[in-house]
Amino acid sequence: MANRTSTQNLRKRVRYHYRGNAAGSTLRLTLGCLLGLELRRVGSGNRMTFGKAGEAALSQWMADNARVCWVEQKGPWALESQLITTLDLPLNLDQNRHNAFYGRLKEIRAQARERARELPISS
């Protein structure tokens, strides 16, 4: 597997998952879709988020329910692959086709995107 080094440090990446929006965070996209938030096209129509109210509700849900921890690791991409292979991580799509929830999660996200494309662009 290739080394997919991020240009951001861990703190910035985690902060974006907690304070960003679904257009830039696959975690937020997944959680919002599972929580039934309405995905909408915004701006030029190429980006999709849950809108201000939806993103705020998702941020609050994450503050109440989601926790993050980490360990320092040389070559974290190798550990990531190992963990995805050996643990049941249903919200992770990358490298996780073997998970029983993989197909359903992809379908849920695809349906949300399809519905968003049918709606007018939000401001």
N, CA, C and O atoms as CSV, one atom per row, in Angstrom:
chain,resi,resn,atom,element,x,y,z
A,1,MET,N,N,0.837,-1.172,0.000
A,1,MET,CA,C,0.000,0.000,0.000
A,1,MET,C,C,0.887,1.241,0.000
A,1,MET,O,O,1.920,1.279,0.669
A,2,ALA,N,N,0.480,2.232,-0.741
A,2,ALA,CA,C,1.249,3.471,-0.844
A,2,ALA,C,C,1.076,4.307,0.417
A,2,ALA,O,O,0.041,4.255,1.081
A,3,ASN,N,N,2.092,5.064,0.725
A,3,ASN,CA,C,2.057,5.982,1.849
A,3,ASN,C,C,1.220,7.186,1.439
A,3,ASN,O,O,1.620,7.941,0.552
A,4,ARG,N,N,0.070,7.376,2.065
A,4,ARG,CA,C,-0.810,8.493,1.739
A,4,ARG,C,C,-0.690,9.558,2.818
A,4,ARG,O,O,-1.615,9.761,3.605
A,5,THR,N,N,0.433,10.226,2.854
A,5,THR,CA,C,0.701,11.221,3.878
A,5,THR,C,C,-0.214,12.419,3.706
A,5,THR,O,O,-0.361,12.950,2.606
A,6,SER,N,N,-0.819,12.835,4.792
A,6,SER,CA,C,-1.682,14.007,4.782
A,6,SER,C,C,-0.826,15.261,4.861
A,6,SER,O,O,0.262,15.249,5.437
A,7,THR,N,N,-1.320,16.327,4.285
A,7,THR,CA,C,-0.628,17.614,4.381
A,7,THR,C,C,-0.995,18.336,5.671
A,7,THR,O,O,-0.395,19.362,5.994
A,8,GLN,N,N,-1.977,17.813,6.418
A,8,GLN,CA,C,-2.401,18.430,7.670
A,8,GLN,C,C,-1.970,17.557,8.842
A,8,GLN,O,O,-1.837,16.340,8.709
A,9,ASN,N,N,-1.754,18.190,9.986
A,9,ASN,CA,C,-1.434,17.406,11.171
A,9,ASN,C,C,-2.722,16.808,11.749
A,9,ASN,O,O,-3.827,17.182,11.356
A,10,LEU,N,N,-2.558,15.888,12.672
A,10,LEU,CA,C,-3.700,15.169,13.244
A,10,LEU,C,C,-4.692,16.110,13.919
A,10,LEU,O,O,-5.904,15.932,13.793
A,11,ARG,N,N,-4.189,17.092,14.622
A,11,ARG,CA,C,-5.077,18.026,15.308
A,11,ARG,C,C,-6.000,18.746,14.321
A,11,ARG,O,O,-7.199,18.865,14.570
A,12,LYS,N,N,-5.451,19.222,13.210
A,12,LYS,CA,C,-6.258,19.918,12.200
A,12,LYS,C,C,-7.275,18.974,11.568
A,12,LYS,O,O,-8.416,19.362,11.318
A,13,ARG,N,N,-6.862,17.745,11.311
A,13,ARG,CA,C,-7.769,16.769,10.691
A,13,ARG,C,C,-8.935,16.446,11.615
A,13,ARG,O,O,-10.086,16.428,11.177
A,14,VAL,N,N,-8.650,16.190,12.887
A,14,VAL,CA,C,-9.713,15.872,13.848
A,14,VAL,C,C,-10.620,17.081,14.037
A,14,VAL,O,O,-11.842,16.939,14.067
A,15,ARG,N,N,-10.032,18.272,14.165
A,15,ARG,CA,C,-10.830,19.490,14.333
A,15,ARG,C,C,-11.796,19.661,13.152
A,15,ARG,O,O,-12.953,20.032,13.351
A,16,TYR,N,N,-11.330,19.392,11.927
A,16,TYR,CA,C,-12.223,19.557,10.777
A,16,TYR,C,C,-13.378,18.562,10.834
A,16,TYR,O,O,-14.506,18.905,10.480
A,17,HIS,N,N,-13.113,17.346,11.271
A,17,HIS,CA,C,-14.205,16.369,11.401
A,17,HIS,C,C,-15.252,16.861,12.399
A,17,HIS,O,O,-16.446,16.618,12.224
A,18,TYR,N,N,-14.801,17.547,13.439
A,18,TYR,CA,C,-15.724,18.026,14.468
A,18,TYR,C,C,-16.353,19.373,14.140
A,18,TYR,O,O,-17.474,19.639,14.573
A,19,ARG,N,N,-15.667,20.230,13.388
A,19,ARG,CA,C,-16.166,21.587,13.156
A,19,ARG,C,C,-16.378,21.929,11.696
A,19,ARG,O,O,-16.877,23.012,11.393
A,20,GLY,N,N,-16.022,21.057,10.793
A,20,GLY,CA,C,-16.115,21.344,9.364
A,20,GLY,C,C,-17.492,21.061,8.813
A,20,GLY,O,O,-18.502,21.339,9.459
A,21,ASN,N,N,-17.527,20.505,7.612
A,21,ASN,CA,C,-18.809,20.162,7.006
A,21,ASN,C,C,-18.662,18.881,6.186
A,21,ASN,O,O,-17.557,18.375,5.994
A,22,ALA,N,N,-19.777,18.376,5.716
A,22,ALA,CA,C,-19.804,17.095,5.007
A,22,ALA,C,C,-19.049,17.131,3.684
A,22,ALA,O,O,-18.631,16.086,3.186
A,23,ALA,N,N,-18.869,18.317,3.110
A,23,ALA,CA,C,-18.136,18.404,1.845
A,23,ALA,C,C,-16.667,18.048,2.021
A,23,ALA,O,O,-16.029,17.571,1.082
A,24,GLY,N,N,-16.126,18.272,3.207
A,24,GLY,CA,C,-14.711,18.022,3.434
A,24,GLY,C,C,-14.414,16.904,4.409
A,24,GLY,O,O,-13.248,16.639,4.701
A,25,SER,N,N,-15.443,16.241,4.922
A,25,SER,CA,C,-15.242,15.190,5.913
A,25,SER,C,C,-16.136,14.000,5.605
A,25,SER,O,O,-17.359,14.086,5.720
A,26,THR,N,N,-15.535,12.912,5.222
A,26,THR,CA,C,-16.335,11.709,4.955
A,26,THR,C,C,-16.981,11.187,6.235
A,26,THR,O,O,-18.044,10.569,6.186
A,27,LEU,N,N,-16.343,11.434,7.384
A,27,LEU,CA,C,-16.962,11.037,8.649
A,27,LEU,C,C,-18.259,11.808,8.862
A,27,LEU,O,O,-19.285,11.220,9.206
A,28,ARG,N,N,-18.216,13.121,8.657
A,28,ARG,CA,C,-19.429,13.926,8.817
A,28,ARG,C,C,-20.493,13.514,7.797
A,28,ARG,O,O,-21.673,13.429,8.135
A,29,LEU,N,N,-20.083,13.259,6.559
A,29,LEU,CA,C,-21.034,12.814,5.542
A,29,LEU,C,C,-21.713,11.527,5.989
A,29,LEU,O,O,-22.937,11.417,5.919
A,30,THR,N,N,-20.942,10.568,6.440
A,30,THR,CA,C,-21.495,9.290,6.869
A,30,THR,C,C,-22.431,9.461,8.057
A,30,THR,O,O,-23.562,8.975,8.030
A,31,LEU,N,N,-21.973,10.148,9.100
A,31,LEU,CA,C,-22.803,10.307,10.289
A,31,LEU,C,C,-24.092,11.067,9.977
A,31,LEU,O,O,-25.167,10.673,10.429
A,32,GLY,N,N,-23.992,12.141,9.217
A,32,GLY,CA,C,-25.183,12.913,8.871
A,32,GLY,C,C,-26.184,12.097,8.079
A,32,GLY,O,O,-27.387,12.182,8.326
A,33,CYS,N,N,-25.706,11.312,7.136
A,33,CYS,CA,C,-26.600,10.454,6.350
A,33,CYS,C,C,-27.280,9.425,7.248
A,33,CYS,O,O,-28.482,9.192,7.122
A,34,LEU,N,N,-26.525,8.812,8.147
A,34,LEU,CA,C,-27.095,7.816,9.053
A,34,LEU,C,C,-28.082,8.434,10.038
A,34,LEU,O,O,-29.031,7.775,10.464
A,35,LEU,N,N,-27.863,9.690,10.398
A,35,LEU,CA,C,-28.781,10.384,11.303
A,35,LEU,C,C,-29.996,10.953,10.577
A,35,LEU,O,O,-30.898,11.498,11.214
A,36,GLY,N,N,-30.027,10.831,9.257
A,36,GLY,CA,C,-31.172,11.289,8.477
A,36,GLY,C,C,-31.181,12.769,8.171
A,36,GLY,O,O,-32.233,13.321,7.846
A,37,LEU,N,N,-30.027,13.435,8.266
A,37,LEU,CA,C,-29.967,14.845,7.909
A,37,LEU,C,C,-30.052,15.004,6.397
A,37,LEU,O,O,-29.597,14.137,5.651
A,38,GLU,N,N,-30.630,16.106,5.947
A,38,GLU,CA,C,-30.802,16.331,4.514
A,38,GLU,C,C,-29.536,16.926,3.904
A,38,GLU,O,O,-29.123,18.028,4.263
A,39,LEU,N,N,-28.935,16.199,2.993
A,39,LEU,CA,C,-27.770,16.673,2.262
A,39,LEU,C,C,-28.246,17.622,1.175
A,39,LEU,O,O,-29.227,17.337,0.489
A,40,ARG,N,N,-27.560,18.748,1.011
A,40,ARG,CA,C,-27.942,19.743,0.008
A,40,ARG,C,C,-26.727,20.210,-0.767
A,40,ARG,O,O,-25.617,20.238,-0.237
A,41,ARG,N,N,-26.938,20.578,-2.027
A,41,ARG,CA,C,-25.884,21.211,-2.816
A,41,ARG,C,C,-25.781,22.660,-2.358
A,41,ARG,O,O,-26.791,23.320,-2.118
A,42,VAL,N,N,-24.546,23.146,-2.240
A,42,VAL,CA,C,-24.338,24.527,-1.790
A,42,VAL,C,C,-23.350,25.223,-2.716
A,42,VAL,O,O,-22.661,24.584,-3.511
A,43,GLY,N,N,-23.295,26.557,-2.596
A,43,GLY,CA,C,-22.348,27.335,-3.403
A,43,GLY,C,C,-22.629,27.194,-4.886
A,43,GLY,O,O,-23.731,27.488,-5.351
A,44,SER,N,N,-21.626,26.741,-5.626
A,44,SER,CA,C,-21.777,26.559,-7.079
A,44,SER,C,C,-22.616,25.332,-7.411
A,44,SER,O,O,-22.997,25.130,-8.563
A,45,GLY,N,N,-22.903,24.516,-6.404
A,45,GLY,CA,C,-23.677,23.300,-6.615
A,45,GLY,C,C,-22.828,22.053,-6.663
A,45,GLY,O,O,-23.364,20.946,-6.717
A,46,ASN,N,N,-21.504,22.206,-6.646
A,46,ASN,CA,C,-20.616,21.042,-6.692
A,46,ASN,C,C,-20.342,20.465,-5.308
A,46,ASN,O,O,-20.013,19.286,-5.178
A,47,ARG,N,N,-20.477,21.292,-4.274
A,47,ARG,CA,C,-20.239,20.829,-2.904
A,47,ARG,C,C,-21.564,20.451,-2.263
A,47,ARG,O,O,-22.606,21.028,-2.574
A,48,MET,N,N,-21.511,19.467,-1.357
A,48,MET,CA,C,-22.718,19.050,-0.650
A,48,MET,C,C,-22.455,19.062,0.849
A,48,MET,O,O,-21.471,18.506,1.335
A,49,THR,N,N,-23.375,19.721,1.572
A,49,THR,CA,C,-23.296,19.766,3.031
A,49,THR,C,C,-24.706,19.545,3.577
A,49,THR,O,O,-25.657,19.356,2.819
A,50,PHE,N,N,-24.821,19.572,4.886
A,50,PHE,CA,C,-26.134,19.452,5.519
A,50,PHE,C,C,-26.711,20.828,5.844
A,50,PHE,O,O,-27.662,20.930,6.620
A,51,GLY,N,N,-26.146,21.890,5.259
A,51,GLY,CA,C,-26.610,23.246,5.509
A,51,GLY,C,C,-26.218,23.693,6.907
A,51,GLY,O,O,-25.753,22.892,7.717
A,52,LYS,N,N,-26.407,24.966,7.182
A,52,LYS,CA,C,-25.977,25.506,8.486
A,52,LYS,C,C,-26.642,24.787,9.650
A,52,LYS,O,O,-25.967,24.378,10.595
A,53,ALA,N,N,-27.948,24.632,9.591
A,53,ALA,CA,C,-28.670,24.005,10.707
A,53,ALA,C,C,-28.294,22.531,10.840
A,53,ALA,O,O,-28.083,22.039,11.949
A,54,GLY,N,N,-28.210,21.838,9.722
A,54,GLY,CA,C,-27.862,20.422,9.760
A,54,GLY,C,C,-26.445,20.183,10.247
A,54,GLY,O,O,-26.200,19.272,11.037
A,55,GLU,N,N,-25.511,21.002,9.775
A,55,GLU,CA,C,-24.118,20.861,10.221
A,55,GLU,C,C,-23.999,21.189,11.707
A,55,GLU,O,O,-23.231,20.549,12.426
A,56,ALA,N,N,-24.764,22.192,12.172
A,56,ALA,CA,C,-24.747,22.534,13.601
A,56,ALA,C,C,-25.315,21.381,14.426
A,56,ALA,O,O,-24.773,21.039,15.477
A,57,ALA,N,N,-26.399,20.788,13.950
A,57,ALA,CA,C,-26.991,19.646,14.663
A,57,ALA,C,C,-26.013,18.472,14.691
A,57,ALA,O,O,-25.891,17.786,15.706
A,58,LEU,N,N,-25.325,18.245,13.584
A,58,LEU,CA,C,-24.345,17.162,13.528
A,58,LEU,C,C,-23.180,17.449,14.471
A,58,LEU,O,O,-22.720,16.547,15.171
A,59,SER,N,N,-22.698,18.683,14.501
A,59,SER,CA,C,-21.618,19.040,15.417
A,59,SER,C,C,-22.035,18.795,16.860
A,59,SER,O,O,-21.246,18.287,17.657
A,60,GLN,N,N,-23.266,19.153,17.202
A,60,GLN,CA,C,-23.753,18.927,18.565
A,60,GLN,C,C,-23.856,17.436,18.858
A,60,GLN,O,O,-23.481,16.987,19.941
A,61,TRP,N,N,-24.363,16.667,17.897
A,61,TRP,CA,C,-24.466,15.212,18.086
A,61,TRP,C,C,-23.078,14.617,18.317
A,61,TRP,O,O,-22.896,13.768,19.189
A,62,MET,N,N,-22.114,15.064,17.536
A,62,MET,CA,C,-20.746,14.556,17.699
A,62,MET,C,C,-20.168,14.956,19.050
A,62,MET,O,O,-19.496,14.149,19.692
A,63,ALA,N,N,-20.416,16.192,19.498
A,63,ALA,CA,C,-19.924,16.637,20.801
A,63,ALA,C,C,-20.503,15.772,21.920
A,63,ALA,O,O,-19.827,15.483,22.907
A,64,ASP,N,N,-21.751,15.367,21.756
A,64,ASP,CA,C,-22.418,14.558,22.772
A,64,ASP,C,C,-22.063,13.072,22.691
A,64,ASP,O,O,-22.107,12.374,23.704
A,65,ASN,N,N,-21.709,12.575,21.484
A,65,ASN,CA,C,-21.616,11.126,21.290
A,65,ASN,C,C,-20.310,10.590,20.732
A,65,ASN,O,O,-20.031,9.403,20.900
A,66,ALA,N,N,-19.511,11.395,20.086
A,66,ALA,CA,C,-18.303,10.895,19.417
A,66,ALA,C,C,-17.051,11.252,20.207
A,66,ALA,O,O,-16.914,12.371,20.702
A,67,ARG,N,N,-16.157,10.306,20.317
A,67,ARG,CA,C,-14.891,10.521,21.012
A,67,ARG,C,C,-13.748,10.094,20.098
A,67,ARG,O,O,-13.906,9.216,19.250
A,68,VAL,N,N,-12.604,10.725,20.287
A,68,VAL,CA,C,-11.423,10.424,19.479
A,68,VAL,C,C,-10.258,10.125,20.406
A,68,VAL,O,O,-10.078,10.787,21.428
A,69,CYS,N,N,-9.482,9.138,20.047
A,69,CYS,CA,C,-8.214,8.885,20.740
A,69,CYS,C,C,-7.217,8.422,19.678
A,69,CYS,O,O,-7.611,8.018,18.584
A,70,TRP,N,N,-5.942,8.482,20.000
A,70,TRP,CA,C,-4.922,8.067,19.053
A,70,TRP,C,C,-3.678,7.618,19.775
A,70,TRP,O,O,-3.487,7.883,20.961
A,71,VAL,N,N,-2.842,6.934,19.031
A,71,VAL,CA,C,-1.514,6.546,19.504
A,71,VAL,C,C,-0.522,6.959,18.425
A,71,VAL,O,O,-0.827,6.911,17.233
A,72,GLU,N,N,0.662,7.362,18.856
A,72,GLU,CA,C,1.705,7.692,17.887
A,72,GLU,C,C,2.215,6.392,17.280
A,72,GLU,O,O,2.404,5.396,17.979
A,73,GLN,N,N,2.431,6.418,15.980
A,73,GLN,CA,C,2.825,5.200,15.281
A,73,GLN,C,C,3.638,5.573,14.046
A,73,GLN,O,O,3.209,6.399,13.241
A,74,LYS,N,N,4.808,4.965,13.899
A,74,LYS,CA,C,5.541,5.123,12.641
A,74,LYS,C,C,4.787,4.328,11.586
A,74,LYS,O,O,4.374,3.194,11.830
A,75,GLY,N,N,4.612,4.912,10.438
A,75,GLY,CA,C,3.884,4.226,9.361
A,75,GLY,C,C,2.446,3.920,9.742
A,75,GLY,O,O,2.035,2.761,9.680
A,76,PRO,N,N,1.658,4.931,10.140
A,76,PRO,CA,C,0.286,4.669,10.608
A,76,PRO,C,C,-0.610,4.024,9.553
A,76,PRO,O,O,-1.602,3.385,9.904
A,77,TRP,N,N,-0.287,4.175,8.282
A,77,TRP,CA,C,-1.099,3.574,7.225
A,77,TRP,C,C,-1.069,2.057,7.317
A,77,TRP,O,O,-2.050,1.407,6.954
A,78,ALA,N,N,0.024,1.473,7.790
A,78,ALA,CA,C,0.102,0.018,7.955
A,78,ALA,C,C,-0.799,-0.435,9.102
A,78,ALA,O,O,-1.514,-1.430,8.983
A,79,LEU,N,N,-0.760,0.304,10.218
A,79,LEU,CA,C,-1.627,-0.015,11.344
A,79,LEU,C,C,-3.086,0.167,10.950
A,79,LEU,O,O,-3.936,-0.638,11.330
A,80,GLU,N,N,-3.380,1.212,10.196
A,80,GLU,CA,C,-4.748,1.450,9.745
A,80,GLU,C,C,-5.259,0.252,8.959
A,80,GLU,O,O,-6.364,-0.225,9.219
A,81,SER,N,N,-4.489,-0.236,8.019
A,81,SER,CA,C,-4.897,-1.398,7.230
A,81,SER,C,C,-5.142,-2.613,8.115
A,81,SER,O,O,-6.111,-3.347,7.925
A,82,GLN,N,N,-4.260,-2.815,9.079
A,82,GLN,CA,C,-4.396,-3.954,9.989
A,82,GLN,C,C,-5.677,-3.831,10.818
A,82,GLN,O,O,-6.417,-4.804,10.967
A,83,LEU,N,N,-5.934,-2.649,11.350
A,83,LEU,CA,C,-7.125,-2.452,12.169
A,83,LEU,C,C,-8.401,-2.624,11.354
A,83,LEU,O,O,-9.358,-3.240,11.824
A,84,ILE,N,N,-8.420,-2.090,10.150
A,84,ILE,CA,C,-9.606,-2.214,9.301
A,84,ILE,C,C,-9.855,-3.678,8.942
A,84,ILE,O,O,-11.004,-4.107,8.838
A,85,THR,N,N,-8.792,-4.433,8.756
A,85,THR,CA,C,-8.920,-5.844,8.406
A,85,THR,C,C,-9.394,-6.689,9.582
A,85,THR,O,O,-10.148,-7.644,9.396
A,86,THR,N,N,-8.957,-6.342,10.794
A,86,THR,CA,C,-9.223,-7.215,11.938
A,86,THR,C,C,-10.386,-6.771,12.825
A,86,THR,O,O,-10.963,-7.600,13.529
A,87,LEU,N,N,-10.741,-5.500,12.809
A,87,LEU,CA,C,-11.829,-5.010,13.652
A,87,LEU,C,C,-13.089,-4.775,12.832
A,87,LEU,O,O,-13.029,-4.643,11.610
A,88,ASP,N,N,-14.217,-4.724,13.503
A,88,ASP,CA,C,-15.476,-4.394,12.851
A,88,ASP,C,C,-15.650,-2.877,12.905
A,88,ASP,O,O,-16.072,-2.331,13.924
A,89,LEU,N,N,-15.324,-2.203,11.803
A,89,LEU,CA,C,-15.387,-0.741,11.725
A,89,LEU,C,C,-16.389,-0.357,10.634
A,89,LEU,O,O,-15.988,-0.002,9.525
A,90,PRO,N,N,-17.672,-0.424,10.935
A,90,PRO,CA,C,-18.701,-0.277,9.898
A,90,PRO,C,C,-18.781,1.088,9.248
A,90,PRO,O,O,-19.325,1.193,8.148
A,91,LEU,N,N,-18.264,2.147,9.870
A,91,LEU,CA,C,-18.373,3.479,9.280
A,91,LEU,C,C,-17.228,3.800,8.339
A,91,LEU,O,O,-17.242,4.843,7.686
A,92,ASN,N,N,-16.249,2.934,8.260
A,92,ASN,CA,C,-15.093,3.166,7.398
A,92,ASN,C,C,-15.326,2.466,6.059
A,92,ASN,O,O,-15.563,1.258,6.029
A,93,LEU,N,N,-15.264,3.205,4.961
A,93,LEU,CA,C,-15.434,2.591,3.644
A,93,LEU,C,C,-14.098,2.211,3.014
A,93,LEU,O,O,-13.989,1.158,2.386
A,94,ASP,N,N,-13.082,3.053,3.174
A,94,ASP,CA,C,-11.782,2.800,2.571
A,94,ASP,C,C,-11.203,1.484,3.084
A,94,ASP,O,O,-11.106,1.288,4.296
A,95,GLN,N,N,-10.826,0.599,2.205
A,95,GLN,CA,C,-10.220,-0.697,2.514
A,95,GLN,C,C,-11.169,-1.628,3.274
A,95,GLN,O,O,-10.704,-2.577,3.904
A,96,ASN,N,N,-12.464,-1.390,3.234
A,96,ASN,CA,C,-13.367,-2.096,4.129
A,96,ASN,C,C,-14.507,-2.826,3.413
A,96,ASN,O,O,-15.571,-3.027,3.998
A,97,ARG,N,N,-14.299,-3.222,2.161
A,97,ARG,CA,C,-15.356,-3.904,1.409
A,97,ARG,C,C,-15.835,-5.174,2.093
A,97,ARG,O,O,-16.966,-5.605,1.868
A,98,HIS,N,N,-15.000,-5.777,2.920
A,98,HIS,CA,C,-15.354,-7.018,3.591
A,98,HIS,C,C,-16.377,-6.822,4.715
A,98,HIS,O,O,-16.972,-7.795,5.178
A,99,ASN,N,N,-16.587,-5.589,5.155
A,99,ASN,CA,C,-17.503,-5.336,6.259
A,99,ASN,C,C,-18.947,-5.544,5.810
A,99,ASN,O,O,-19.326,-5.147,4.708
A,100,ALA,N,N,-19.736,-6.159,6.659
A,100,ALA,CA,C,-21.132,-6.470,6.333
A,100,ALA,C,C,-21.966,-5.218,6.051
A,100,ALA,O,O,-22.950,-5.297,5.315
A,101,PHE,N,N,-21.600,-4.073,6.615
A,101,PHE,CA,C,-22.369,-2.838,6.449
A,101,PHE,C,C,-21.893,-2.008,5.252
A,101,PHE,O,O,-22.532,-1.017,4.900
A,102,TYR,N,N,-20.802,-2.394,4.636
A,102,TYR,CA,C,-20.174,-1.624,3.556
A,102,TYR,C,C,-21.181,-1.262,2.446
A,102,TYR,O,O,-21.340,-0.088,2.112
A,103,GLY,N,N,-21.839,-2.247,1.895
A,103,GLY,CA,C,-22.769,-2.011,0.784
A,103,GLY,C,C,-23.926,-1.120,1.176
A,103,GLY,O,O,-24.318,-0.235,0.415
A,104,ARG,N,N,-24.477,-1.343,2.353
A,104,ARG,CA,C,-25.609,-0.539,2.814
A,104,ARG,C,C,-25.187,0.910,3.049
A,104,ARG,O,O,-25.920,1.833,2.692
A,105,LEU,N,N,-24.023,1.115,3.642
A,105,LEU,CA,C,-23.538,2.474,3.879
A,105,LEU,C,C,-23.292,3.203,2.559
A,105,LEU,O,O,-23.654,4.371,2.420
A,106,LYS,N,N,-22.684,2.528,1.602
A,106,LYS,CA,C,-22.473,3.158,0.284
A,106,LYS,C,C,-23.811,3.545,-0.332
A,106,LYS,O,O,-23.939,4.619,-0.920
A,107,GLU,N,N,-24.807,2.675,-0.199
A,107,GLU,CA,C,-26.139,2.934,-0.746
A,107,GLU,C,C,-26.789,4.140,-0.061
A,107,GLU,O,O,-27.361,4.998,-0.733
A,108,ILE,N,N,-26.705,4.210,1.257
A,108,ILE,CA,C,-27.283,5.324,2.010
A,108,ILE,C,C,-26.658,6.647,1.579
A,108,ILE,O,O,-27.364,7.632,1.363
A,109,ARG,N,N,-25.338,6.664,1.457
A,109,ARG,CA,C,-24.649,7.887,1.039
A,109,ARG,C,C,-24.993,8.252,-0.401
A,109,ARG,O,O,-25.203,9.425,-0.709
A,110,ALA,N,N,-25.052,7.265,-1.277
A,110,ALA,CA,C,-25.390,7.515,-2.687
A,110,ALA,C,C,-26.815,8.057,-2.813
A,110,ALA,O,O,-27.061,8.968,-3.603
A,111,GLN,N,N,-27.746,7.510,-2.048
A,111,GLN,CA,C,-29.129,7.995,-2.087
A,111,GLN,C,C,-29.215,9.434,-1.591
A,111,GLN,O,O,-29.971,10.235,-2.141
A,112,ALA,N,N,-28.456,9.765,-0.567
A,112,ALA,CA,C,-28.457,11.140,-0.057
A,112,ALA,C,C,-27.920,12.098,-1.120
A,112,ALA,O,O,-28.470,13.182,-1.316
A,113,ARG,N,N,-26.856,11.702,-1.798
A,113,ARG,CA,C,-26.299,12.549,-2.873
A,113,ARG,C,C,-27.292,12.693,-4.026
A,113,ARG,O,O,-27.450,13.777,-4.589
A,114,GLU,N,N,-27.951,11.598,-4.368
A,114,GLU,CA,C,-28.934,11.641,-5.461
A,114,GLU,C,C,-30.079,12.580,-5.107
A,114,GLU,O,O,-30.496,13.381,-5.943
A,115,ARG,N,N,-30.594,12.496,-3.885
A,115,ARG,CA,C,-31.670,13.403,-3.441
A,115,ARG,C,C,-31.188,14.848,-3.478
A,115,ARG,O,O,-31.930,15.735,-3.900
A,116,ALA,N,N,-29.950,15.096,-3.039
A,116,ALA,CA,C,-29.413,16.456,-3.029
A,116,ALA,C,C,-29.331,17.032,-4.436
A,116,ALA,O,O,-29.573,18.221,-4.641
A,117,ARG,N,N,-28.993,16.193,-5.398
A,117,ARG,CA,C,-28.902,16.663,-6.793
A,117,ARG,C,C,-30.264,17.056,-7.352
A,117,ARG,O,O,-30.345,17.873,-8.269
A,118,GLU,N,N,-31.330,16.482,-6.808
A,118,GLU,CA,C,-32.692,16.777,-7.274
A,118,GLU,C,C,-33.235,18.070,-6.660
A,118,GLU,O,O,-34.198,18.640,-7.174
A,119,LEU,N,N,-32.627,18.536,-5.566
A,119,LEU,CA,C,-33.101,19.722,-4.867
A,119,LEU,C,C,-32.400,20.979,-5.407
A,119,LEU,O,O,-31.304,20.888,-5.961
A,120,PRO,N,N,-33.020,22.129,-5.249
A,120,PRO,CA,C,-32.339,23.372,-5.654
A,120,PRO,C,C,-31.101,23.605,-4.787
A,120,PRO,O,O,-31.007,23.101,-3.668
A,121,ILE,N,N,-30.176,24.358,-5.313
A,121,ILE,CA,C,-28.947,24.693,-4.582
A,121,ILE,C,C,-29.316,25.604,-3.415
A,121,ILE,O,O,-30.059,26.573,-3.577
A,122,SER,N,N,-28.787,25.279,-2.238
A,122,SER,CA,C,-29.032,26.095,-1.037
A,122,SER,C,C,-28.013,27.202,-0.930
A,122,SER,O,O,-26.910,27.109,-1.469
A,123,SER,N,N,-28.397,28.255,-0.227
A,123,SER,CA,C,-27.438,29.355,-0.009
A,123,SER,C,C,-26.625,29.090,1.223
A,123,SER,O,O,-25.764,29.894,1.580
